[in-house]
Amino acid sequence: MQERLVQRERLCRFVDLARVYRGWSRTELSKVLGRDPSKIVPDSGNPKLDLIVGLADALDWSVGDVAESVWEHAPDGSDPACGDSFEAISRASIEARHDGRFDEALRLASRLRLVAGSDREHAIACLREGSVWDRRGRYARALECAQEGLGMNCRDLDVRTTLQGRLANAHYTLWHLVEAKAVGRDLVEAFEGATPDDPVLRENLGMAHYAIGHAARRQIDPSESEPTRRLDEARMHLRRAASIFLDLHRDHDRPTDLAFARICTGGLLEVEAAAGRHEPGAAIDQVMVELEGAIDVEGCASVDLLESHGWWAIFGCNIALRHLQGSDLHRPMAVFTNKALEIAERIGNWGLRERAFTLEHFRRQRIADLIGDEQDWFLDDEEIRTITGTMGRFPGFRRIGWRILEAARVFENAG
């Protein structure tokens, strides 16, 4: 009951704000919204979608921002289990995220904002929340958290560069390649060409090179008149990132660092094949050998290392699509996309899902171009749910997602 009253009060405030913003009377606003002047806000406090859309238009806000503000849940009060101090809540949020208790981790991150007493603490609260959104595959939300944290203008190098590294990686994951490279370059410049001794700063520098290198790799187009620049850019930054993460692994023995290094070396294999320095068939064979380490995805001790195998499968797909034809293309690609999806399901990685479905779509398009007819997809209910979730997380995937669902005849019996 209390939550309903709070929600109704929020909705009333948006109605008043829209009226003031437009300079309208309540009657004028009600006409625009298609409501009775005395019943603009429902007694339940639970608005229909058309009211949210109308308020968004009146305010020049996005529909999502209005909806989120109306339905936002207030952070809970103190929790005896973790205490009231910023440090205690921060530790509890990290532990909840590591344990996969994401709702709890988000709730604790919201509480961090309430108790934050400085720019540094507010920025750290954004880091905590953003890391949960990243684990859930909600990369746009992770990006927003990094942007908000940087907006606090925290001068501490560890917090600021961590936020920049998260921002660069979120842009790269969402295929904002120009933005990923720009943020990454700014971060590299912040270290003035030197590798810091502090492991946190070294990791952030490695993430900057990682984002630049992989964004440049995704931009490679051999049909360009001058592809050399992108090839050189990708090669330089991926090598630098691999070196930094291997050094971190040697010093601290963390699987995450080794996984990042292996993703970079896999990306380098794709780059060298594109540059003509590595024979494509031999590169495919090398990917096959790498994937022998992921035959049993359930038995893999490290989620991070398992993810690195998934990305090698994606790099193998890219090499095959770019250089091979006919059965030489389709046999390895079928293996690679299946393995990437198997790993993605095991670890819940939406970035791998997006790439695997996209590349499988491209493979089927090659077949359709050859035989003059599109193949049907055969999807079970879980795969349909996964494609739908991927469409929500990656706007650029939605066109392909609709094509896949149509090919699977998901909508034939709708309505």
C-alpha positions in Angstrom: 0.0 0.0 0.0 2.8 2.4 0.9 4.6 1.7 -2.4 1.4 2.4 -4.3 1.0 5.8 -2.6 4.6 6.7 -3.3 4.2 5.7 -6.9 1.0 7.8 -7.3 2.8 10.8 -5.7 5.6 10.4 -8.3 3.1 10.3 -11.1 1.3 13.4 -9.8 4.7 15.3 -9.8 5.3 14.3 -13.4 1.8 15.6 -14.4 2.5 18.9 -12.6 6.0 19.1 -14.2 4.6 18.5 -17.7 1.9 21.2 -17.1 4.5 23.8 -15.9 7.0 22.9 -18.7 4.4 23.4 -21.4 2.6 26.3 -19.8 -0.7 24.4 -20.1 -3.7 24.4 -17.8 -4.7 21.1 -16.3 -7.6 20.9 -18.8 -5.2 21.5 -21.7 -2.8 18.8 -20.5 -5.7 16.3 -20.0 -6.8 16.8 -23.6 -3.3 16.1 -24.8 -3.1 13.0 -22.6 -6.6 11.9 -23.6 -7.7 11.9 -19.9 -10.6 13.3 -17.9 -9.1 16.4 -16.0 -10.2 14.9 -12.7 -8.7 11.5 -13.4 -5.4 12.1 -15.1 -3.6 10.0 -12.4 -5.3 6.7 -11.6 -6.1 6.0 -8.0 -4.0 2.8 -8.1 -0.9 4.9 -9.0 -0.2 2.3 -11.7 -0.3 4.2 -15.1 -1.1 2.6 -18.4 1.6 2.8 -21.1 -0.2 5.5 -23.1 -0.1 7.9 -20.1 3.7 7.3 -19.8 4.2 7.9 -23.5 2.0 11.1 -23.4 4.0 12.5 -20.4 7.3 11.7 -22.1 6.2 13.6 -25.2 5.0 16.5 -23.1 8.2 16.7 -21.2 10.6 15.9 -24.1 11.9 13.0 -22.1 12.4 9.4 -23.3 9.7 7.0 -22.5 12.2 4.8 -20.7 13.3 7.6 -18.4 9.8 8.5 -17.4 8.8 4.9 -16.8 11.9 4.2 -14.7 11.3 7.3 -12.6 7.7 6.4 -11.9 8.3 2.8 -11.1 11.6 3.2 -9.3 11.8 1.4 -6.0 13.2 3.4 -3.1 16.3 1.9 -1.5 15.7 -0.1 1.7 16.8 1.2 5.0 19.7 -0.2 7.1 20.5 -3.9 6.9 21.8 -5.4 10.2 23.6 -8.0 8.1 26.1 -5.6 6.6 25.9 -2.5 8.8 25.5 1.1 7.8 29.0 2.2 6.9 29.9 2.8 3.3 32.7 0.3 3.5 30.5 -2.5 4.9 27.8 -1.9 2.3 30.3 -1.8 -0.5 31.8 -5.2 0.6 28.4 -6.7 0.9 27.5 -5.5 -2.6 30.7 -7.1 -4.0 30.1 -10.4 -2.2 26.5 -10.5 -3.5 27.6 -9.9 -7.1 30.3 -12.6 -6.9 27.7 -15.0 -5.5 25.3 -14.2 -8.3 22.7 -12.5 -6.0 22.3 -9.6 -8.5 19.1 -8.1 -7.1 20.6 -7.9 -3.7 23.8 -6.4 -5.1 21.8 -3.7 -6.9 19.8 -2.9 -3.8 23.1 -2.5 -1.8 24.6 -0.3 -4.6 21.5 1.9 -4.3 22.0 2.2 -0.6 25.7 3.2 -1.2 24.4 6.3 -3.0 22.5 7.3 0.1 25.4 7.0 2.5 28.1 8.3 0.1 29.7 11.3 1.7 32.2 12.4 -1.0 32.7 12.5 -4.7 34.9 9.4 -4.4 32.3 7.4 -2.6 29.6 8.4 -5.0 31.8 7.3 -7.9 32.5 4.0 -6.2 28.8 3.5 -5.8 28.5 3.9 -9.5 31.2 1.3 -10.0 29.4 -1.2 -7.8 26.1 -0.7 -9.6 27.7 -0.8 -13.1 29.5 -4.0 -12.4 26.2 -5.7 -11.6 24.6 -4.4 -14.8 27.6 -5.7 -16.7 27.3 -9.2 -15.2 23.6 -9.2 -16.2 24.4 -8.2 -19.8 22.7 -4.8 -19.4 25.6 -3.0 -21.0 23.8 0.3 -21.7 23.0 0.6 -18.0 26.7 -0.2 -17.2 27.7 2.5 -19.6 25.4 5.0 -17.9 26.8 4.1 -14.4 30.4 4.8 -15.7 29.3 8.1 -17.2 27.6 9.1 -14.0 30.6 8.1 -11.9 33.0 10.2 -14.1 30.6 13.1 -13.8 31.4 13.2 -10.1 34.9 14.5 -11.1 36.6 12.3 -8.5 40.3 13.3 -8.7 41.6 10.0 -7.4 43.4 8.2 -10.2 42.4 4.7 -9.2 38.7 5.5 -9.2 38.7 7.7 -12.3 40.7 5.4 -14.5 38.6 2.4 -13.4 35.5 4.2 -14.5 37.1 5.1 -17.8 38.1 1.5 -18.4 34.6 0.4 -17.7 33.2 3.1 -20.0 35.6 2.1 -22.9 34.7 -1.6 -22.5 30.9 -0.9 -22.4 31.2 1.2 -25.6 33.1 -1.6 -27.3 30.6 -4.3 -26.2 27.7 -2.2 -27.5 29.6 -1.7 -30.8 30.2 2.0 -30.2 33.6 1.6 -31.8 34.6 5.2 -32.3 33.6 6.0 -28.7 35.4 3.0 -27.3 38.6 4.1 -29.0 38.3 7.7 -28.0 37.8 6.9 -24.3 40.6 4.3 -24.5 43.0 6.8 -26.0 42.2 9.4 -23.4 42.9 6.8 -20.7 46.2 5.7 -22.3 47.3 9.4 -22.5 46.5 9.8 -18.8 49.4 7.5 -18.0 51.8 9.5 -20.3 53.3 6.5 -21.9 54.5 4.8 -18.7 53.2 1.6 -17.2 52.2 2.3 -13.5 53.4 0.0 -10.7 50.0 0.0 -8.9 48.1 -3.2 -10.1 44.8 -1.4 -10.3 46.2 1.3 -12.5 48.0 -1.3 -14.6 44.8 -3.2 -15.1 43.0 0.0 -16.2 45.7 0.8 -18.7 45.4 -2.8 -20.0 41.7 -2.3 -20.4 42.2 0.9 -22.4 44.5 -1.0 -24.8 42.1 -3.9 -24.9 39.1 -1.7 -25.9 41.1 0.2 -28.5 42.6 -2.9 -30.0 39.4 -4.9 -30.2 37.4 -1.9 -31.5 40.0 -1.4 -34.3 39.8 -5.2 -35.0 36.1 -4.9 -35.5 36.6 -2.0 -37.8 38.9 -3.9 -40.2 37.6 -4.0 -43.7 40.0 -5.6 -46.2 38.0 -4.0 -49.0 39.1 -0.6 -48.0 41.8 1.0 -50.1 44.0 1.5 -47.0 43.3 -1.2 -44.4 46.8 -1.1 -43.1 46.1 1.6 -40.6 43.4 -0.3 -38.8 45.4 -3.5 -38.9 48.4 -1.8 -37.4 46.3 -0.1 -34.7 44.6 -3.3 -33.7 47.9 -5.2 -33.7 49.7 -2.6 -31.5 47.0 -2.2 -28.9 46.2 -5.9 -28.6 49.8 -6.8 -28.2 50.2 -4.1 -25.5 47.1 -5.3 -23.7 48.2 -8.9 -23.8 51.6 -8.0 -22.4 50.1 -6.0 -19.5 47.6 -8.7 -18.5 50.2 -11.5 -18.7 52.4 -9.4 -16.4 49.5 -9.0 -14.0 48.8 -12.8 -14.1 52.4 -13.6 -13.4 52.5 -11.2 -10.4 49.0 -12.0 -8.9 48.0 -15.4 -10.5 44.4 -14.2 -11.2 42.5 -16.2 -13.9 40.8 -13.0 -15.1 44.1 -11.5 -16.2 45.1 -14.6 -18.1 41.7 -14.7 -19.7 42.0 -11.1 -20.9 45.5 -11.9 -22.3 44.2 -14.9 -24.2 41.3 -12.9 -25.7 43.8 -10.5 -27.0 46.0 -13.2 -28.5 42.9 -14.7 -30.1 42.0 -11.3 -31.5 45.6 -10.9 -32.8 45.2 -14.2 -34.7 42.2 -12.8 -36.5 44.2 -9.6 -37.3 47.2 -11.4 -38.7 45.0 -13.5 -40.9 43.3 -10.4 -42.2 46.7 -8.8 -42.8 47.8 -11.9 -44.8 50.5 -12.8 -42.3 48.8 -16.0 -41.2 47.3 -18.5 -43.6 43.5 -18.7 -42.9 43.3 -22.5 -42.9 46.2 -22.7 -40.4 44.5 -20.0 -38.2 41.3 -22.1 -38.2 43.3 -25.1 -37.1 44.8 -23.1 -34.3 41.4 -22.1 -33.1 40.3 -25.7 -33.2 43.2 -26.7 -31.0 42.4 -23.9 -28.5 38.8 -25.1 -28.2 40.0 -28.5 -27.1 40.5 -26.9 -23.7 36.7 -26.3 -23.6 35.3 -29.6 -24.6 33.7 -30.0 -21.1 32.2 -26.6 -20.3 30.8 -27.8 -17.1 34.1 -29.0 -15.8 36.1 -25.8 -16.5 37.4 -24.4 -13.2 37.5 -20.8 -14.3 34.5 -18.9 -15.7 36.9 -16.2 -17.1 39.1 -18.7 -18.9 36.0 -20.5 -20.3 34.8 -17.1 -21.6 38.2 -16.6 -23.4 37.5 -19.9 -25.2 34.2 -18.6 -26.3 35.8 -15.5 -27.8 38.3 -17.7 -29.6 35.3 -19.4 -31.2 34.0 -16.0 -32.4 37.4 -15.1 -33.8 37.4 -18.4 -35.7 34.0 -17.5 -37.2 35.3 -14.1 -38.3 38.4 -15.7 -39.9 36.2 -18.2 -41.7 33.7 -15.7 -42.9 36.4 -13.4 -44.2 38.6 -15.9 -46.0 36.8 -19.2 -46.7 34.1 -20.4 -49.1 31.8 -23.4 -49.4 32.3 -26.4 -47.1 35.6 -25.0 -45.9 33.5 -22.1 -44.4 30.5 -23.9 -43.1 32.0 -26.9 -41.3 34.3 -24.9 -38.9 31.7 -22.1 -38.5 29.0 -24.6 -37.4 31.5 -25.9 -34.8 32.5 -22.4 -33.6 29.0 -21.0 -33.3 27.8 -24.1 -31.4 30.7 -23.9 -29.0 30.3 -20.1 -28.5 26.6 -20.6 -27.6 27.3 -23.5 -25.4 29.9 -21.4 -23.4 27.6 -18.4 -23.4 24.8 -20.5 -21.8 27.1 -21.9 -19.3 28.4 -18.6 -18.0 25.4 -16.3 -19.0 27.4 -14.1 -21.3 25.2 -11.9 -23.5 28.0 -10.5 -25.6 28.9 -14.0 -26.8 25.3 -14.8 -27.5 25.0 -11.7 -29.7 28.0 -12.6 -31.7 27.2 -16.2 -32.1 23.7 -15.6 -33.3 24.8 -12.8 -35.6 27.6 -14.9 -37.2 25.3 -18.0 -37.6 22.9 -15.7 -39.4 25.7 -14.5 -41.7 26.6 -18.2 -42.4 23.0 -19.0 -43.3 22.9 -16.0 -45.6 25.9 -17.3 -47.5 24.0 -20.6 -48.0 20.8 -18.7 -49.0 22.8 -16.6 -51.6 24.2 -19.8 -53.0 20.9 -21.8 -53.3 18.6 -18.9 -53.8 16.4 -19.7 -50.8 16.6 -19.0 -47.0 16.8 -21.9 -44.6 14.4 -22.4 -41.8 15.7 -22.0 -38.3 14.7 -24.6 -35.7 14.6 -22.9 -32.3 13.3 -24.3 -29.0 11.6 -22.1 -26.4 14.8 -21.4 -24.5 16.6 -20.3 -27.7 13.7 -18.0 -28.5 13.9 -16.5 -25.0 17.7 -16.0 -25.5 17.3 -14.3 -28.8 14.6 -12.0 -27.4 16.9 -11.1 -24.4 19.7 -10.4 -26.8 17.6 -8.1 -28.9 16.8 -6.1 -25.7 20.4 -5.8 -24.8 21.9 -5.0 -28.2 19.9 -2.5 -30.3 22.1 -3.2 -33.3 21.1 -6.9 -33.1 17.3 -6.3 -33.3 17.1 -6.4 -37.1 18.9 -9.7 -37.3 16.9 -11.0 -34.3 13.6 -10.3 -36.1 15.0 -12.1 -39.2 16.0 -15.1 -37.1 12.6 -15.3 -35.4 10.8 -15.0 -38.7 12.9 -17.8 -40.2 12.0 -19.9 -37.3 8.3 -19.2 -38.0 7.8 -18.1 -34.4 4.9 -15.7 -35.4 2.9 -18.0 -37.7 0.4 -18.9 -34.9 0.4 -15.5 -33.2 -2.9 -13.7 -32.8 
